[in-house]
């Protein structure tokens, strides 16, 4: 095989490996971002859950204060019953007392529900915290594993980049530029071999004369169909 073709084949192999590394790196970075988002969401959920008992206590205090207000009003209305001068006033007062007693019963039911909720949370919160902390540890471990893989990929990428720099130093700039353009427009594959008289990339039969030129290894020959650089591997 022509020396230039041999260099281009090696270069393409390096570049395809670099493409794979960059793609893998991007995938693992997305994983890391996903783990970070999940950890943040877990922390937010845990924070909200821990706030629940305080919020319930606050609501219960507010209802208990309302009960106290109602009791004061009921007591006041009981005294007023002895001071009213007409049946209409008595009926109006009696109606208000009934409304207050109804409201008091409703508020007491709410307080009981809140107390029940407090008890449930008191039992469930430690288990919930433990579960979320374990999940957070698992996510952090997965995140760290992904970061370790990214570090290894970066190290490998740097080695391949150095190898690439050494390799392209032996190539003419015009040929290198043509190779880069072909890689860009042909999905990363600029150089392809002839296998049984067919261009392996586009699967179109190569003319006998063109195949002969390639077999002689005299220079850069392009596929008549896809314009990729052709080569025939040495036996």
Secondary structure, 3 states (H helix, E strand, C coil): CCHHHHHHHHHHHHHHHHHHHHHHHHHHHHHHHHHHHHHHHHHHHHHHHHHHHHHHHHHHHHHHHHHHHHHHHHHHHHHHHCCCCCHHHHHHHHHHHHHHHHHHHHHHHHHHHHHHHHHHHHHHHHHHHHHHHHHHHHHHHHHHHHHHHHHHHHHHHHHHHHHHHHHHCCCCHHHHHHHHHHHHHCCCCCEEEEECCEECCCCCECCHHHHHHHHHCCCCCECCCCCCEEECCCC
